[in-house]
Amino acid sequence: MKLSVIMPVFNEKSTVGEILKKVRRQKINKEIIVVDDFSTDGTRELLKDEENNETKIIFHPRNRGKGCAIRTGLNHVSGDIVIIQDADLEYDPRDYHKLIAPIITGAAGVVYGSRVLTEKFQKSYHRYYLGGRILTFLTNFLYQSKITDEPTCYKVFKTEIIKNIRLTCEGFEFCPEVTAKLLKKGYDICEVPVSYTPRSFEGGKKIKCKDGVIAIFTLFKNKFFND
């Protein structure tokens, strides 16, 4: 099986080179699809030298948001499995093997990497930890699911499944939208523990409290209105 790694990027000059090295080190048949969302910090110039036989670089002509970058990446996948990889260093690509294992064995079609299930769970900011708990609780309440980490970055799908989900997300609401639509279609979400090294705002963390409000709205909208 072939793994398609979609990496949305926006102003990650200090980390994108290192995370690409980490992804490339993984001994998996893979392709890396990097979508730069009109970075302005020099990231675009750096990425121009990163394209190779395994790595495709796509440049948005204007800033459109993380969700749009992921949707652009999905249009270019050729693998059997898709994983979302942030361009910072919070998540470790060494977890790929255990993330894709349930799909390879046929045990699952969708796998989330849960930060909560790991023995050494690290919080970034308390308010963001609380926000994640609220989003996960609402997801389970609204959709009768039993997941532990709805807003995790590491979301893995059989390509045929994610291609069958009509996404409209623009920004960080990708997570609640794809989760809601998967659950609404009756897909079970398998979870495996993953490592997590949170970064600070000074280190480039971008998600804001308003994104949490948008995420809550997205969960309710997808529950009570037709796709």
JONORWO-V805428 format. One record per residue. N is the residue number from 1. RES is the residue in three letters. SS is DSSP state (2 for helix, 1 for strand, 0 for the rest). OMEGA is omega in whole degrees, 0 to 359 (999 if undefined). Layout:
# JONORWO-V805428
<<N,RES,SS,OMEGA> <N,RES,SS,OMEGA>>
This chain:
# JONORWO-V805428
<<1,MET,0,180> <2,LYS,0,180> <3,LEU,1,173> <4,SER,1,180> <5,VAL,1,177> <6,ILE,1,182> <7,MET,1,174> <8,PRO,1,185> <9,VAL,1,171> <10,PHE,0,178> <11,ASN,0,179> <12,GLU,0,183> <13,LYS,0,185> <14,SER,0,185> <15,THR,0,188> <16,VAL,2,178> <17,GLY,2,181> <18,GLU,2,181> <19,ILE,2,176> <20,LEU,2,177> <21,LYS,2,181> <22,LYS,2,179> <23,VAL,2,182> <24,ARG,2,180> <25,ARG,0,184> <26,GLN,0,184> <27,LYS,0,181> <28,ILE,0,171> <29,ASN,0,190> <30,LYS,1,167> <31,GLU,1,180> <32,ILE,1,180> <33,ILE,1,181> <34,VAL,1,178> <35,VAL,1,178> <36,ASP,1,185> <37,ASP,0,179> <38,PHE,0,176> <39,SER,0,182> <40,THR,0,185> <41,ASP,0,182> <42,GLY,0,180> <43,THR,2,183> <44,ARG,2,180> <45,GLU,2,178> <46,LEU,2,184> <47,LEU,2,181> <48,LYS,0,180> <49,ASP,0,186> <50,GLU,0,183> <51,GLU,0,176> <52,ASN,0,184> <53,ASN,0,182> <54,GLU,0,188> <55,THR,1,176> <56,LYS,1,179> <57,ILE,1,179> <58,ILE,1,181> <59,PHE,1,172> <60,HIS,0,179> <61,PRO,0,175> <62,ARG,0,180> <63,ASN,0,184> <64,ARG,0,180> <65,GLY,0,183> <66,LYS,2,181> <67,GLY,2,178> <68,CYS,2,179> <69,ALA,2,178> <70,ILE,2,179> <71,ARG,2,175> <72,THR,2,179> <73,GLY,2,181> <74,LEU,2,179> <75,ASN,0,185> <76,HIS,0,184> <77,VAL,0,175> <78,SER,0,182> <79,GLY,0,179> <80,ASP,0,182> <81,ILE,1,179> <82,VAL,1,174> <83,ILE,1,176> <84,ILE,1,181> <85,GLN,0,174> <86,ASP,0,184> <87,ALA,0,175> <88,ASP,0,184> <89,LEU,0,181> <90,GLU,0,182> <91,TYR,1,188> <92,ASP,0,179> <93,PRO,2,176> <94,ARG,2,177> <95,ASP,2,183> <96,TYR,2,186> <97,HIS,2,181> <98,LYS,2,178> <99,LEU,2,182> <100,ILE,2,183> <101,ALA,2,181> <102,PRO,2,178> <103,ILE,2,180> <104,ILE,2,181> <105,THR,0,181> <106,GLY,0,181> <107,ALA,0,183> <108,ALA,0,175> <109,GLY,0,180> <110,VAL,1,180> <111,VAL,1,174> <112,TYR,1,174> <113,GLY,1,184> <114,SER,1,175> <115,ARG,0,184> <116,VAL,0,184> <117,LEU,0,180> <118,THR,0,183> <119,GLU,0,183> <120,LYS,0,181> <121,PHE,0,179> <122,GLN,0,176> <123,LYS,0,172> <124,SER,0,174> <125,TYR,0,184> <126,HIS,2,182> <127,ARG,2,179> <128,TYR,2,174> <129,TYR,2,179> <130,LEU,2,178> <131,GLY,2,178> <132,GLY,2,178> <133,ARG,2,180> <134,ILE,2,180> <135,LEU,2,179> <136,THR,2,178> <137,PHE,2,181> <138,LEU,2,178> <139,THR,2,181> <140,ASN,2,180> <141,PHE,2,185> <142,LEU,2,188> <143,TYR,2,178> <144,GLN,0,178> <145,SER,0,181> <146,LYS,0,180> <147,ILE,0,183> <148,THR,0,186> <149,ASP,0,182> <150,GLU,0,185> <151,PRO,0,178> <152,THR,0,175> <153,CYS,0,186> <154,TYR,0,175> <155,LYS,1,186> <156,VAL,1,185> <157,PHE,1,161> <158,LYS,1,185> <159,THR,2,182> <160,GLU,2,179> <161,ILE,2,183> <162,ILE,2,178> <163,LYS,0,181> <164,ASN,0,178> <165,ILE,0,181> <166,ARG,0,182> <167,LEU,0,177> <168,THR,0,187> <169,CYS,0,176> <170,GLU,0,187> <171,GLY,0,183> <172,PHE,0,180> <173,GLU,0,173> <174,PHE,2,185> <175,CYS,2,180> <176,PRO,2,181> <177,GLU,2,183> <178,VAL,2,178> <179,THR,2,180> <180,ALA,2,184> <181,LYS,2,175> <182,LEU,2,181> <183,LEU,2,180> <184,LYS,2,177> <185,LYS,0,176> <186,GLY,0,178> <187,TYR,0,173> <188,ASP,0,179> <189,ILE,0,176> <190,CYS,1,179> <191,GLU,1,172> <192,VAL,1,179> <193,PRO,1,177> <194,VAL,0,178> <195,SER,0,184> <196,TYR,1,177> <197,THR,0,186> <198,PRO,0,176> <199,ARG,0,182> <200,SER,0,174> <201,PHE,0,177> <202,GLU,0,179> <203,GLY,0,175> <204,GLY,0,180> <205,LYS,0,189> <206,LYS,0,184> <207,ILE,0,183> <208,LYS,0,180> <209,CYS,2,180> <210,LYS,2,178> <211,ASP,2,175> <212,GLY,2,178> <213,VAL,2,178> <214,ILE,2,179> <215,ALA,2,179> <216,ILE,2,178> <217,PHE,2,181> <218,THR,2,178> <219,LEU,2,180> <220,PHE,2,181> <221,LYS,2,183> <222,ASN,2,177> <223,LYS,2,191> <224,PHE,2,177> <225,PHE,0,181> <226,ASN,0,177> <227,ASP,0,999>>
